[in-house]
Amino acid sequence: MSSRPLHPRLNEVTQRIIERSRPSRARYLQRLEAAAAKEPMRKGLACTNQAHAWAAAPENDKIMMREMRQPNIGIVSSYNDMLSAHQPLETFPAIIKAAVREAGATAQYAGGTPAMCDGVTQGQPGMELSLFSRDVIAMSTAVALSHNVFDAAVYLGVCDKIIPGLLIGALQFGHLPAVFVPAGPMTSGISNKDKAKVRQLFAEGKCGRDELLASEEGSYHGAGTCTFYGTANSNQMLMEVMGLHLPGAAFVNPNTPLRDALTAAAGRRAARITALGEEFIPVGKVVDEKAIVNGIVGLLATGGSTNHTIHLIAIAKAAGIEINWDDFHDLSEVTPLLARVYPNGSADVNHFHAAGGMGYLIRELVDSGHLHDDVLTVAGHGLRRYAQEPFLIDGHAEWRDAPAQSGDDSVLRPASSPFSADGGLRLLSGNVGRSVIKVSAVAPEHRVVEAPAIVFDDQDDMLEAFQRGELEKDFVAVLRFQGPRANGMPELHKLTPALGVLQDRGFKVALVTDGRMSGASGKVPSAIHMTPEVLSGGPLGKVRDGDVIRLDAELGVIEAKVAPVEWAKRDCATADMAKNGHGMGRELFASFRASATGAEEGAISLGLAH
């Protein structure tokens, strides 16, 4: 089908982002152009610097590096062998180096970044380091590129804060081309529905720890990304719809010939798009206002992770682009929901990929006028290039058009027949602040909750109240002091099984917090990322036990039904009311917490914001 004109709302939001960002984007592009004019930068290094840079390289590589005529590609990786999503990355540098040499260039492993797993630290002290690890990853990426010996870079990473951190770091070197390379999802294990059922049974004391562990191991059973559609897989969708992957790279399983062929192709592509060739594609020009809008639309059309209402703001800021939650909300109203992947459905990402995957999704959204086609990508000009999928032909990746029809319309649908006319992400506002809520997995009958508040300062306090049987009633859990400055803004997914049990028992329950929920958050209505956070004087700190809270996801309202005169008299909760927290590394990250912006500003430390 031929493409429709751009949806008016898409054009409107894009234009206001361009206008809002004009001064900061101009400064960013000036910096990019100044750096690009010096390519290759290693020519300007002193001889001793150059000798250090290739002292350990193979002799043939040294010859090319001395001549300065062929590109030298940097590899930045978040490999570790404890995390399933990153373990496959161990072999990628060797594959990339070999492919780059075949293309007549060189490649060096530039450096590594940390990679922590929210799945391991969920509900644990280490989770308090999670959000700020994004800033550490960004800085680690910049350190890896600081030697000025590279003409492009290949970035290896997958999960939660890692891809945003890598991209923020890459954008500090926006004059360099950047190709992102994922590891791919693990093969499907037990169904996510069965896994969630066992978790709830354990929360109710109806099954033991051995049964719970067997269930979890049946789900998380091999190398690759977790197969539900949380932040990790939302990252991979995002890199593809923003044109930073090769087409169709997101959801090919690890340790397969096609995965390795795509990794090799990424290295070759990076070597072709440097300033030394005829097709120069710097990452700072790929990530422009239209690409950011495409990322938001992709997130909304797939029911992706709410964590990206923070990460995309930080990524955009790194490229001199200013976006906010109003942009998400306005785009959500007109973006059709085309995918149902757990927790927004029963399928996993392997089913989504088999049904047509990213190629089908992107073509549908481009053709319906919901994505900008007129963008620069690492594959060349035009997002329509991504309406293709890779196949293995004689050991190499080649591309064909994505399927014309969805292979399973319970998982993936055309834009003409979406699961929902909107994207399911909404902005809530009221006298307690501004927050976001993802309703794509929340049944319509649960989207409006009005009930008395029960105030908690720690997620463990709420779980203990659940175990004591004190929460067998309608209530809104108000969990405060969970923002970036308070304790690093940990995810609160540990609460989901208990709240799910209470909802299943017929109680009206909801969560309101200045913290985060996991990208896997689902059926319980949760007003999250409340801003300003309580530690910064946010009005959520005025809520007291027994106040009636109304959460109306249909009308976009979150408010405490307290008389205005009484509300005005109340003091906010103060820092001395907060529990000190117990996260390891709290002192080390104190400066991050002290300078962190709010959730709606990307929760980025001020050191990275300027």
HELIX and SHEET records of a PDB file:
HELIX    1   1 PRO A    8  ALA A   36  1                                  29    
HELIX    2   2 MET A   41  GLY A   44  5                                   4    
HELIX    3   3 CYS A   47  TRP A   54  1                                   8    
HELIX    4   4 GLU A   59  GLU A   67  1                                   9    
HELIX    5   5 GLN A   87  THR A   91  5                                   5    
HELIX    6   6 PHE A   92  GLU A  102  1                                  11    
HELIX    7   7 ASP A  118  THR A  121  1                                   4    
HELIX    8   8 PRO A  125  LEU A  129  5                                   5    
HELIX    9   9 SER A  130  LEU A  145  1                                  16    
HELIX   10  10 ILE A  162  LEU A  171  1                                  10    
HELIX   11  11 ASN A  192  ALA A  203  1                                  12    
HELIX   12  12 ARG A  209  SER A  219  1                                  11    
HELIX   13  13 THR A  231  VAL A  241  1                                  11    
HELIX   14  14 PRO A  257  ARG A  272  1                                  16    
HELIX   15  15 VAL A  283  VAL A  286  1                                   4    
HELIX   16  16 GLU A  289  THR A  302  1                                  14    
HELIX   17  17 HIS A  308  ALA A  318  1                                  11    
HELIX   18  18 TRP A  325  SER A  332  1                                   8    
HELIX   19  19 VAL A  349  ALA A  355  1                                   7    
HELIX   20  20 GLY A  357  ASP A  367  1                                  11    
HELIX   21  21 LEU A  383  TYR A  386  5                                   4    
HELIX   22  22 PRO A  444  HIS A  446  5                                   3    
HELIX   23  23 GLN A  459  GLN A  467  1                                   9    
HELIX   24  24 PRO A  484  ASN A  487  1                                   4    
HELIX   25  25 HIS A  493  LEU A  495  5                                   3    
HELIX   26  26 THR A  496  ASP A  504  1                                   9    
HELIX   27  27 VAL A  534  SER A  536  5                                   3    
HELIX   28  28 PRO A  539  LYS A  542  5                                   4    
HELIX   29  29 PRO A  564  LYS A  569  1                                   6    
HELIX   30  30 ALA A  575  MET A  577  5                                   3    
HELIX   31  31 ALA A  590  SER A  595  1                                   6    
HELIX   32  32 ALA A  599  GLU A  601  5                                   3    
HELIX   33  33 LEU A  606  ALA A  609  1                                   4    
SHEET    1   A 4 THR A 106  GLY A 112  0                                        
SHEET    2   A 4 ASN A  72  SER A  77  1                                        
SHEET    3   A 4 ALA A 152  LEU A 156  1                                        
SHEET    4   A 4 ALA A 178  VAL A 181  1                                        
SHEET    1   B 2 LEU A 376  THR A 377  0                                        
SHEET    2   B 2 GLY A 380  HIS A 381 -1                                        
SHEET    1   C 2 GLN A 388  ILE A 393  0                                        
SHEET    2   C 2 HIS A 396  ASP A 401 -1                                        
SHEET    1   D 8 LEU A 425  GLY A 430  0                                        
SHEET    2   D 8 GLY A 433  LYS A 438 -1                                        
SHEET    3   D 8 SER A 526  THR A 531 -1                                        
SHEET    4   D 8 VAL A 509  THR A 513  1                                        
SHEET    5   D 8 PHE A 475  LEU A 479  1                                        
SHEET    6   D 8 VAL A 448  PHE A 456  1                                        
SHEET    7   D 8 VAL A 548  ASP A 552 -1                                        
SHEET    8   D 8 VAL A 557  ALA A 560 -1                                        
END                                                                             
